[in-house]
Amino acid sequence: MAGFTGTARHPKALALRLPDGRVALSQRLTTALAGAVAPCLVPESGRAFTQGGDAYTPVSGEVVVEVVAGTTRHAVVTVVRLR
């Protein structure tokens, strides 16, 4: 994972580093997933941006999540669970 949107206590979406190296924002997190991920987030200072121009707060450390990624032109990445 590369970062998050929202606050560290209440993340709205995750910025995920995909296998091809791109960073993409996930769909909005459910309340349960946001609660599970929040304690793992250690924000770094500053802002970062996806290739599409979406801003997010970068994190330090390694947080691994399981995702389902769509394969359409506008692929949608949905977080399934914290690993």
N, C-alpha and C positions, 0 to 999 in steps of 0.2 A: 504494500500500500504506500502511496506517495503522500496523501494528506486527506483533508476533509473540508467541507463547507459548513457553515453554522459556527457554533462554539464547541470547544473541547468537551464541555459538560453535556451539550445537546447537539451532536452532529446531525446534519440534515442529509448529507450525501458523502460518499467517499471518493477521493481521487485515487484511481487504481492504475498501477503500472501493468500493462498488458504484456503477454509474451513477446509481442513484436516490438516492444520498447515504448509504445505510445502511452500517454497518460489520458485516461478518460474518466469522466464523472459517472458514478452509478446513479441508478434511480433513487428516489427519496427513500431513506431507511425507515423501516417500521419502528415503532416505539420500542419494541423488545430488542431489536438489533442495535438501535442507537444506545440503549442502556447497557448492552453487553460490550460494545466497542468503546464507549466513552472512557472507561478506566484504563484502557490500553493506549490512549492517545497522549503523546508527549509533543506538543506543538513547538515548532521552531519559529524564530522571529521572521517577519516578512511575509510576502505573498509570492505565490508561484502561479503559473498559468498553463492550462492544457494547450495542445496545438490548436484547438478550436477557440481559444481566447477566454475560456472560463477560469475565473480566479479561485484559488483554494489556499488553505493554510497548510504548509508542509509539516510533516512529522519526522521525528528522529526515531530510530529503532526499527524493528521489523515486526509488522503486524500482518498476519496472513489470514485472508478471508476466502471463502469459497464463493464463486460467482457462476451465474448462467449468462452467457453472452449471446446475443442475437447475431445472425449472419446476414441481415438485410443491409441495404445501403446505409441506413442510419442505425447502426447496431446499438442495441440497448444492453447495458450491463446491469444486472440485478444481483445484489449481494444476498446470498442464501444463508450463510452462517459464518461465525468466527471459528477459525481453526486453531 
